[in-house]
Amino acid sequence: MHYTPRHPSHKLSTGIRPNGKLTACSMLAAALGSLSAPGIIATTGVLGFLAEESSAEQRQSRTSDAQEKASTLRLMSKAITIDVEDQPLEELIDFIISVTGAQIDPVYLESIASSGMDPATPISLRVTNVAAITVLERILKKAERIEGIGEDYTWQLTEIGSIECGPKSVLNENQRVELYDIADLIFVAPDFDNAPQFNIQSSGGGGSSQSPFSGSGQNITMESSADRTQRIIDLLESSVEPDQWANAGGDGASLTVYGTSLVVSAPDYIHRQIVGYDFWPARLQTVRAKGDKRWIQVNPDPKLKSIP
């Protein structure tokens, strides 16, 4: 399939991509790798975590939503080729929509959003056989740098499975609550490294009351659960979108402690960085690190690179 841009010497076309990569964000397991392996449970809904059991209708709804989201990522795994100069942002995104069939909702300045991207921003890009989701990310990054409004641009999945892309401040308006179980992370097994010594000869005989044990094994220092929980919170907020958390003055994410769990209110692009996508194969999600930041990279499926 071909698209004719404003400059005829440049074209966009579908293609085959051998190995697709999606530059996404991170995961709680990555951010907290220095502590231990996490046990993470994500439960959608403000009060969903208080219910012991979901209704069949709710489970079916969540399954349907997950299937729609997975379908979108599969469509965006398709490889495309682009070679353009000074092409309007809106036309490039429209091309990705027409080639993949995915539903993409860009946040433009002309929309009802308080801020957005300029649909006329000229973009120059040359990629060959690259997954559509990666191409979209590169386009967003270029638009962010060219427009220079002081905001980061990214994408996220909506509840109905479409892709919403634009400034993070606008994406922050669509938040959901998730529960992350950290019981395994805050549990610490006692380390009895000062056990008493045993001397069988000191026990004597004939009813001697002298104990064969010497020394004391009572003084064991352990980090409290509260201190360990705070360490996890500090690591999470410093590793995943540090400027977006309420404690840092941001409006993108906030969290509270509920028992042995963290209740996080945040948009999808932040939840994606914390735990990845449970509906996407684990083999396509890898832990990455750079400096103090750690994240999950969600990769497109290379088996779907040549979707007809």
Buried (B, 14 or more C-beta within 10 A) or exposed (E): EEBEBEEEEBBBBBBEBEEBBBBBBBBBBBBBBEBBEBBBBBBBBEEBBEEEEBEEEBEEBBEEBBEBBBBBBBBBBBBBBBBBBEBBBBBBBBBBBEBBEBBBBBBBBEBEBEEBBBBEBBBEBEBEBBBBBBBBBBBBBBBBEBBEBEBBBBBBBBEEBBBBBBBBBBBBEBBBBBBBBBEEBBEEEEEEEEEEEEEEEEEEEEEEEEEBBEEEEEEEEEEEBEEBBEBBBEBBBEBBBBEBBEEEEBEBBBBEBEEBBBBBBBBBBBBBBBBBBEBBEEEBBBBBEEEEBBBBBBBBBBEBBBBE
